[in-house]
Amino acid sequence: MSELPDAPVPAAGPRSRRRAALAVFLLSLLIYNANCRWIGALDSRPARLLPLSLLTAGSVYLDRFEPIMQQELASYWYLRTPAGHLISFYPIVVPLLAAPLFIPAALWLLRDGAATPGVLLLAEMCEKAAASVIAAASVALMFVLLRRFATASTAVLLTIAYAFATETWMISSQALWLHGLSELLLAALFLALLRPNAGSVSLAGLLTGLLVVNRPPNVVFGAGALVYVLLHHRRHALRFVAVAGGIVAIFLGYNLSQASGLLGGYTPWASTTSFNFDRAVLDGFAGLLVSPARGLLLFSPFFVFLALAPRYRAAPPLGGLLRCFVPAAALQLLLFAAFRYWPGGACYGPRYLTDMLPILVLALVPVVDRLGWAGRLAFAALVAFGIGVQAIGAFCYPMGHSQMAADVWDLSNVQYVRELRGGSVGLPFIDAVQQVEWSPAPP
């Protein structure tokens, strides 16, 4: 097993590197918004309405919006508190952090005094803007990370792959799912962990706490961060645990007081009846990797090069990160494979695997840096294919109605083929996605 030395630090100064990261952010933001429409599911509606309630009433309650969602109240994405208030089923980290980007819609709501169609339309546009900003920020941070560990050409290639050839485009940047913020927090966490000072470790604790409470399955990444701190920043470990634990305690307290369960709306889904730890886990594992409708390797085929990763061992500090977080990603994959609802409901591609994308892309650094010209050409070709897949989703989905197919193993349900046949949505296209009947699945 050979070891790949770290790439030399680029000669450009901090100002040049910041400019490059800003350029990456702006380019990603432009492309993510090129389709001029929101793509998500109705279960992201709470993440759209909660910022309006926070900004206009300073409340997490959605009671004032109840008249406009009578047909949705029976759906799982809303909960009633013990006092009878209406709240979001989901963790509230995303709406809290994205709230400033909803100021235009909040001002309109204050002016009209009611959730008029104009307010709701502007709120939807703010949701798309917030999602794309979060996703583009994660791309910029990934570029900074990759530039630290890889040669310039590898860093650029992997940044393009992460931004435009994965679900970062079609899931994270198109609606306020929980996945985009998980990617951003994970990339920021890696940068914080690489600095040995107490302040950075405290920041890592904050990011870890937010990562876990944003989406409970990310607890495995929290465990990876803790192991890394114990191995590399042991003298600051108590500081890390205190900060991360404090953040988790705050949100667990919110869940207990408002949703009557430690995991909030996730509490029923965390039961053993929601998981199959038997032979069915093999179906879920295969489905998440190679099924026509949800296979990671069909949507982002360049990840097949991860099969070469065991041949190369990355040098510190990347090697230390990968040894702590790659097993965490594998554990999360196993967790979702065992989940009875592993296809993820009505969506485009392997949505459940989006959170781990920063880890998978970093794991490719020692592989891609060692490829010859033929290997790089093949890798770039697979990245280009993945970009095409995501572009089809951005401009065609859901005209092919591929998300409605019951059998994810049906060879006629290769999602991007069906969506391409369905034709382009056209511009602009706002709210028409909501006319589709979405099947339920937890976020």
N, C-alpha and C positions, 0 to 999 in steps of 0.2 A: 504494500500500500504506500503510494508516494504522497509526499506532502507538498502542497502548493504554497510558496511564500506569498506574503501579502504584496500587492502591487505597490510600487513606490507612490508616496504622496505627491499629488500633482503640483507642478511648480506654481500654478496660478494662486493668487492670494485669496484671502477670505471674501473680499468684495466680489471677485470674479466668480467664485463658487456660489455666492448668494445670488448673483445675477443669473447664473446658469439654472439654479433651482427655481428661481422666479419664472424664467422662460419656460421651464418644464411645466410648472403650475399653470401658467396662462395658456399654453398650447393644449394641455389636457382639458382645461375648462372650456376652451373653444370647441374642441371636438365633442366633448360630452354633451354640449348644448346644441350641436349642429342639427339634430333632428327636431328641435323646437317643440318638444312634447314631453309629458310626464309618462313614465312606464313603471307601473307597480301593481299593487293590488289594493282593494278597499281596506285591508287590514293595516295599511299605513296611514289611514285617515286620522287616527288618534294622534300620531306624531305631527300631523298638520294642524290639528285643532288645539292641541295643548299649548303650543307657543302663543297662540292668540289669547288663550285664557290667562296664561302667565303674564303677558304684557299688558292686558287690558284690565284684569281683575286681580292679579297677583295670586292666582289660585290654580291648583292642579285639577280642580273639578270641571267637568265638561257639561254641567247641567244646562247652561244657557244654550247649548247646541242641540239639546235633545229634540226639539221640534223638527229639526231638519234631518234627523236620522232615525225616524221611527221604524223604518224597514230594516235597519241594521242592528237594532238593539238586541235582537235575539242571537246575533252573531257572537262568536267567542272573543272578539277583540275589544269588548267593553266589559267592565265589571261594576258591580254595585258595592259601595262601602257599607259597613254595618249601619251607618247613619242614613243610607239611602242615596248618597251622591254617586254620580256617574264618573268613573275614572277609566284610564287606559288599562287594557290588559297587560301592556308591555312595560318593561323598565323605562323609566323616564329620563335616562341620561341623554339620549339623542335629542329629545325636544328641549331639554334644559340648555344644552350647549348650542343648539341651532337657533334658539329663540331670537337673538339679535337680527338674524336674516329675515325674520317675519315682521319686522317693524312696519314696512309699507302696508301689509294686510291689516295689521293691528290698528294703524292710524285710520284706515278706511272703516274698520269695524267701529271704532270710537265715533267716527263721523256719522255713520248710518244708524248706529245703535242696535243693529240686528245683523244676523248672518245672511245678508242678501246674496243673490247669485254672483254679483260683482266681487264681493268680499271672498266668497269661496273660490272663485276662479283665480283671484290674485293670490290666495293662500296656496293653491295648487302650484302656481308658478314659483312662489317662494320655496315650496317644498323641493321642487326640481332644482332650483338654484342652490339651496342648502346642501342637497345630496351631492351635486356636482362639485361644490366647493370642498366638501369633506373628502371626496374621492380624489380630486386633483391635489389637495394638500398631502394625501397619503402617497401619491405618485412622486411629488417633489421630495418628500422625506426619503422615499425608497431610492431615488436618484442619489441623494447625499450619501446614503448608506453604501450603495453599490459603488459609487465613485471612490469610497474609502477602501473597499476591499478588492476591487477588480480593476483591470486595465480600462482605459477610456472607452475603447470599442465595445468591450464586454458590458460595461456599465450602461452605455447607451442602448445596446441591443436588449438587455434584460429590462431596462426601464420601459422601453417600447412594448415589450412582451407583457409586462405587468399591467401597464396602463390600458392597452388596447386589444390584447389577445386573451384576456381573462374576464371573469365576471366582475372585475373592478369596473368595467365599462357598463355592462348591461344590468347589473344588480346595484352595485354601490352608488353609481353616479346618477341613476335615473329616478330614484324615489328614496324616501327616508326609511329604508329597511335598517336593521341594526348592524348590518355587515360592514358598511362603509366606515362607520366610526370605529368598529373593531380593528379594521385594517390600519386606520390612522393612528389609533392608540398603540397598536403593536409596533408599527414602524418608529413612532416616537419613543416607545419603551426601549427598543434596541439602542437608539442613540443615547438615551440616558444611562443605560447600563454600561456603556462603553467608557464612561467617565468615572474615575475612581473617587471623586470627592463626595463629601457628605451631602451637599446640596443636590447633586445629580441622583444620588441614591434615594433621597427623599422624593424627588420628582418621579423616579422610577416607581416608588411605592404608590404615589398618587395615580400614576398611569395604570399600574397594575390593578388597583382597587376599582378604577373606572372601567377597565377592560372586563373585569369579572362581573360587576353589577350590570354592565350594559347588556351582557348576554351570558347567562349562567354556564353554558357549555364551555365558555372561555376560562373556566376555573383551571383547566389543565394548563393553559398558558401562564396563569398566575403561579401554579406550582413550578413551572419551568423557570420563571423569573426568580422565585424564592431559592431554588437550587443554585442558580447562577450567582445570586448575591452571597449565598453561604460559601460558595467556592472561591469567589473573586473579590468580594467586598465584605468579608466576615465581620470586620470591626464596625460596620455600619448596618449590620443585619437587623438589630433591634429597631433602629430608626425606620428601616424599610417596612418591617412588620407592623410597627405602630401606625404609620401613615396609611398603608394599604388596609390594615384592619379597621382603622377609623372610618375610611370611606365605605367599606363594606358594611360596617355596623350602622352607619347612617341610613343606607338604602334598605337594609334588612329591617330596620325600625320602621321605615316608611311602609314597607310591604306588610308588616305585622299590623300596623295601625289602620291601614287603608284597605288592604286586600286580604287580611286574615290568614296570611301564610308567609313563611320566610321567603319563598321564591315568587311571591305575588301571583300573577296569572299563570305562571309556569308550574305552580304547585301540583295541580292534577296531572300534568304531563310528566312529572318526575317520578311517578309511581312505577313499580316494576311491571305493571301490565302494559306499559308503553314500550317495553323493550323485549327483544327476542335474543337471549344469549344462548342460542342453540344453532342448528344448522342454517336457520334463516339468516343468521348474520353473514353467511357467505354470499347469499343473494344480495343483501344490502351492500356489501363490500364491492362485489362485482358491478352492481348497478351504479354505484357512485363513480366508478372508474371507467366502465366501458359500455353502459347501456345506451341505446340510440337517443333516448330523451334526456338523460342526465349524466352521461359519462364524461368525466373530467378530460379524459384522453381524446374524446371526440370533439370537445369544444376548445380545448387548449392542448393540442397534440404534442407541442414542444416539451411538455412535462415528461414525455417518455424518456428523455435524456437523464432523468433522475435515476434511472436504472444503472447509470455509470457512476453515480455518486460514491458508492462504496470503494471504488478504485482509488479515489483521491481524498486525502484528508486535508482540510483547510487549516492553515496556520492560525495561531491566535492573532487577534481576538475573535475572528469569525468562527474559528473552530470551537471555541468555548460556547459561543451562542448556539451553534448548531447542535452541539452535544446535549444542550439543555432543552432546546425547543423542537427539534425534529422528533424526539420521542413523544413530546406533548402533542404535536400535530398528528402523529400516528395513533395516539390514544383517542384523540377527538374523532379521527376517521373511523376507528373501531366503534366509538360511541354512536355515531350517526348511522353506521352500518347496522347496528343492533336496533335502532329506532324503528318502530313499526311504520312510521310515516317518512322514511328516508327520502322519497322523491321530492319532498319540500313543497307540495301543493302546486298551485298554478304559477309557474315562473318559467324563465328561459334559462336552461342549463342547470349545472350542479350548484344551486344557491347555497346549500349548507356548507360547502367547502370554501366559500369565499373568504371567511375570516382567516384561514391559515395561509392564504396566498403569499403574504410577505415572507413567511418561513420557507415555503417551497421555492420561491424565486431566489432567495439568498442561498439555498442549498445548491442551486445550479451554478453559482459563481466558480467554484473550483473545477467544475466540469467544462463549462463553456470556455474558460480561460485556457484550458489545455487542448481544445479541439484544433485540429488542423483545418486547412482551408476547405476541404470537402465536408468535414463535419460541421463547420460553421455555416456553410452554404445550406446544408440540410436543416440545421437548426433554424436559420433565418427563414427558410421556406415554410417550415411548420409554424413559425410565428406569424408569417404573412397569411397563412391559412386561418389561424386563430383570429386575426384581425378581421378577415372577411366574415367569419362566423359571427363575431360581435357586431359588425356593421349591419349584417342582415337583420339581427335582432333589433338594433337601434332604429332602423328605417322601415322594417316590415312587420315585426311582431306587434300584435297578435293576429294579423290578417289571415294567417294559415291555421289558426285555432289549434296549434300543436299542444298548447298547455291543457287542453281538455281531454286528450287521449288518456284512457284508463290504463293501457298497457305500455309501460315505459320500455319494454323489450321488443315491441313491435317494430320491425325493420322499416316499416312504412312511416314511422314516427320519428325519423331523424329530424329534430326540431328545425334546424336551419334550412333543410331541404323543403319542408312543408311551408315554412314562412316565406321562403324565396318564391315558391309557387303561388303563395297567396298575394304577392305583389306589394308594392310600396304603399305605406299608409297615406302619404301626401302631407304637405305642410300648409299651415300649422294643423296639429291634431291634438286637441286638448279635451280630456274627459271621455273620449270615445272608448278608451281602454276599459273604462268602468262599466261599459255596457256588457262586458263579458261576465258570465257567471263563474266566479272564482271558487275553487274548491278549498276547503279549510285545511290548514296545516300550521303548526306553531312557527314563529319566526326564527 
